[in-house]
Amino acid sequence: MRRINERNVTFFDIRSTKAKQFGFCMELDGGEKLTCCGDEPCSPCCEKYAKDSKWLLHEAYCLYSEAARFSPYEKHHSTVKDACERAERLGVKNLLLYHTEDKNILNRKKLYKEEGRKYYSGNLYVPDDLETVEL
């Protein structure tokens, strides 16, 4: 654990098979937490960090409906459905999806939210590049 900007931050090995990679879990006010799973899906060994997070930052490379086109699993990535189901199961309040393909960037936010709402009941964010999200 490290102390950064007056907050406790725990870094964890995401156990990537590609390269050594880390995620982090930051303590927020009121005992809540923000968790970032890194560049791959949240693996079962890392779910303890994401469980009951106020905020979960999770990659979602493409829509589940387009998995055959983009092959996310071959790239060690997940789909919107995968990330949303995981966040729902882990009791996450706010899910922010990032590391997405950009072939349909003009409609990405709308399409990802439409698919995600089928699997996740919390607040779902799909920010555009350089967009700011208030925590």
URTAPE-V858677 format. One record per backbone hydrogen bond with DSSP energy under -1.0 kcal/mol. CO is the residue of the C=O (numbers start at 1). NH is the residue of the N-H. Records with the same first field share a line. If there is no record, write none. Layout:
CO: NH  NH
This chain:
2: 9
4: 7
7: 4
8: 27
9: 2
10: 25
12: 23
21: 14
23: 12
24: 36
25: 10
26: 34
29: 32
32: 28
33: 54  55
34: 26
35: 57
36: 24
43: 46
46: 49  50
47: 51
50: 53
53: 93
54: 94
55: 35
56: 96
57: 37
58: 98
61: 101
62: 80
63: 66
64: 67
66: 70
67: 71
72: 77
73: 76
78: 61
79: 83
80: 84
81: 85
82: 86
83: 87
84: 88
85: 89
86: 90
87: 92
88: 91
90: 52
93: 123
94: 56
95: 125
96: 58
98: 60
102: 105
104: 107  108
107: 111
108: 112
109: 113
110: 114
111: 115
112: 116
113: 117
115: 118
116: 119  120
123: 95
125: 97
128: 131
